[in-house]
Amino acid sequence: MQIRPLDRTLAILATLAALTVAAMVIGIITTRGSQDFFQTARSTDAYGAYLETSLVPLGLRLNLGLDNLFMIFYGAFFIVLAARLRTMLDPYLLGAALASMMLTVVLDCVENHHIMTMVYAIQNGLPLSPADGELQMIASQVKFHASYLAVLLFSFGFLQFGRLGRTVAVVLWCYIPFGILISVTPVEQAKPLVLGRTIFFVFAFILSAVLFPSQARLHAQNSK
């Protein structure tokens, strides 16, 4: 596939990913329903009480549905990005980056569907073990740490795209320490860090939506 179509595809996928997260944020603010509550091990009673809060079940389903869509967009973005960087990065480095991001996608998918399984069990009076929340917490943390490795490796590719590309790389680097701090911070104190991690990840997509159309235009000019 030629470079210009890849750049255009990356711009579209980055835009769709950013818009999807924006919709997720609006839904969370409006309904206070979010998967984040289920990413931490809690008692069955705590999960039940959360689901009894007005609008939370609707918001949670909306959040998970949009996150499933986001998963497709960001997964596709990094696959296409790997194709775009195939002549710019060492193939072993690029392969490790893509494998880490695909692990993130798989664990994200498992997470979302496991949460829905937990919600179904709670709402239908089925037994729910404390281990369900504990395993969910582990899977969520492994998912995020796989993404930290992936974006670190992909950031070396963004460094090849001039000043704006270097800015994207810096944004991705900022995403990593926020995530590491979240994993060792008490849950109730980690909310600002979670917000910061989200902002940096989404901002990287917003900048990418600007970067790759400019790369397509630059390539077109150089081809004349």
C-alpha positions in Angstrom: 0.0 0.0 0.0 1.3 3.5 -0.9 2.2 6.0 1.8 -0.4 8.6 1.0 -3.4 6.2 1.5 -1.8 5.0 4.7 -1.5 8.6 6.0 -5.1 9.3 5.1 -6.3 6.1 6.8 -4.3 7.0 9.9 -5.8 10.4 10.0 -9.4 9.0 9.7 -8.8 6.4 12.4 -7.2 8.9 14.8 -10.2 11.2 14.4 -12.7 8.4 14.9 -10.8 7.2 18.0 -10.7 10.7 19.5 -14.4 11.3 18.8 -15.3 8.0 20.4 -13.5 8.8 23.6 -15.1 12.3 23.6 -18.5 10.5 23.4 -17.5 8.2 26.3 -16.5 11.1 28.5 -19.8 12.9 27.8 -21.6 9.7 28.7 -19.7 9.2 32.0 -20.3 12.8 33.0 -24.0 12.5 32.2 -24.7 9.1 33.8 -21.8 8.6 36.2 -21.7 5.0 34.8 -18.2 3.8 33.8 -16.2 0.6 33.5 -13.5 2.2 35.7 -15.4 1.1 38.8 -15.1 -2.5 37.8 -11.4 -2.3 37.1 -10.7 -2.4 40.8 -11.5 -5.4 43.1 -14.5 -4.6 45.4 -17.0 -6.5 47.4 -20.1 -7.9 45.7 -22.2 -5.5 47.7 -20.2 -2.6 46.4 -20.8 -3.6 42.8 -24.5 -4.1 43.5 -24.8 -0.7 45.2 -23.1 1.0 42.3 -25.5 -0.6 39.8 -28.5 0.5 41.8 -27.5 4.2 41.3 -29.8 6.0 38.9 -28.6 6.0 35.3 -25.4 4.0 36.1 -26.5 0.7 34.4 -27.4 2.7 31.3 -24.2 4.7 31.4 -22.1 1.5 32.0 -23.6 -0.2 28.9 -23.1 2.9 26.9 -19.5 3.2 28.1 -18.7 -0.4 27.3 -20.3 -0.2 23.9 -18.3 2.9 22.9 -15.2 1.3 24.4 -15.7 -1.7 22.1 -15.9 0.7 19.2 -12.8 2.6 20.4 -11.0 -0.8 20.7 -11.6 -1.4 17.0 -10.5 2.1 16.0 -7.3 2.2 18.1 -6.4 -1.4 17.2 -6.8 -0.6 13.5 -4.8 2.7 13.9 -1.8 0.9 15.3 -1.9 -1.9 12.8 -1.9 0.7 10.0 0.8 2.7 11.8 3.0 -0.4 11.9 2.5 -0.7 8.1 3.4 3.0 7.7 6.6 2.6 9.8 7.8 -0.7 8.2 10.6 1.1 6.4 11.5 3.4 9.2 11.9 1.2 12.3 13.7 -2.1 12.9 11.3 -5.0 12.2 11.9 -6.6 15.5 11.1 -3.4 17.4 8.0 -2.8 15.2 6.9 -6.4 15.7 7.2 -6.1 19.5 5.3 -2.8 19.4 2.5 -4.3 17.4 2.3 -7.5 19.5 2.1 -5.4 22.7 -0.7 -3.3 21.3 -2.6 -6.4 20.0 -2.3 -7.9 23.5 -3.8 -4.6 24.8 -6.7 -5.0 22.4 -7.3 -8.7 23.4 -7.2 -7.9 27.1 -9.4 -4.8 26.5 -12.0 -7.1 24.8 -11.8 -9.7 27.6 -12.2 -6.9 30.2 -15.3 -5.4 28.6 -17.0 -8.7 28.2 -16.0 -9.9 31.7 -17.5 -6.7 33.2 -20.8 -7.3 31.3 -20.8 -10.9 32.6 -20.3 -9.6 36.2 -23.2 -7.1 35.7 -25.4 -9.8 34.3 -24.7 -12.0 37.3 -25.4 -9.3 39.8 -28.6 -8.2 38.2 -29.9 -11.7 37.9 -29.0 -12.9 41.3 -26.2 -15.3 40.2 -23.3 -16.0 42.5 -20.3 -13.7 42.1 -17.0 -14.6 43.7 -14.5 -12.0 45.1 -12.0 -13.6 42.7 -14.0 -12.1 39.8 -13.1 -8.6 40.8 -9.5 -9.5 41.7 -8.9 -11.2 38.3 -10.5 -8.3 36.6 -8.2 -5.9 38.4 -5.1 -7.9 37.3 -6.3 -8.2 33.7 -6.9 -4.4 33.6 -3.5 -3.6 34.9 -1.7 -6.0 32.5 -3.7 -4.5 29.6 -2.6 -1.0 30.5 1.1 -2.0 31.0 1.1 -3.7 27.6 -0.1 -0.4 26.1 2.7 1.5 27.9 5.3 -0.8 26.2 3.6 -0.5 22.9 3.3 3.3 22.8 6.9 3.7 24.0 8.1 1.6 21.0 5.7 3.3 18.6 6.9 6.7 19.8 10.3 6.0 18.2 8.5 6.0 14.9 6.7 9.3 15.6 10.1 10.9 16.1 10.7 10.5 12.4 7.8 12.8 11.5 9.3 16.2 12.3 8.3 18.6 15.0 4.7 17.6 15.3 5.7 13.9 15.3 8.1 14.6 18.1 5.3 16.3 20.0 3.2 13.2 19.6 6.1 11.1 21.0 6.4 13.4 24.0 2.6 13.1 24.7 2.9 9.3 24.5 5.9 9.4 26.9 3.7 11.4 29.4 1.0 8.8 29.1 3.3 6.1 30.6 4.3 7.6 34.0 0.7 8.5 34.7 -0.2 4.9 34.2 2.6 3.6 36.3 1.7 5.9 39.2 -1.9 4.7 39.0 -0.9 1.1 39.6 0.8 2.0 42.9 -1.6 4.7 44.1 -4.6 4.0 46.4 -7.7 3.7 44.3 -9.6 6.7 45.7 -6.5 9.0 45.2 -5.8 7.9 41.7 -8.7 9.6 39.9 -6.7 12.7 38.8 -4.0 10.3 37.5 -6.6 8.3 35.5 -7.9 11.6 34.0 -4.3 12.6 33.1 -3.6 9.2 31.5 -6.8 9.5 29.4 -6.0 13.1 28.3 -2.5 12.2 27.1 -3.7 9.1 25.2 -6.6 11.0 23.5 -4.4 14.0 22.8 -2.0 11.7 20.9 -4.8 10.7 18.6 -5.9 14.4 18.1 -2.4 15.3 17.1 -2.1 12.3 14.9 -5.3 13.4 13.1 -3.4 16.6 12.3 0.0 15.0 11.6 -0.9 12.4 9.0 -2.8 14.7 6.6 0.2 17.0 6.6 2.4 14.0 5.9 0.2 13.0 3.0 0.4 16.5 1.5 4.2 16.6 2.0 4.5 13.2 0.2 2.4 14.5 -2.7 4.5 17.6 -3.1 7.7 15.5 -3.0 6.3 13.2 -5.7 5.7 16.0 -8.2 
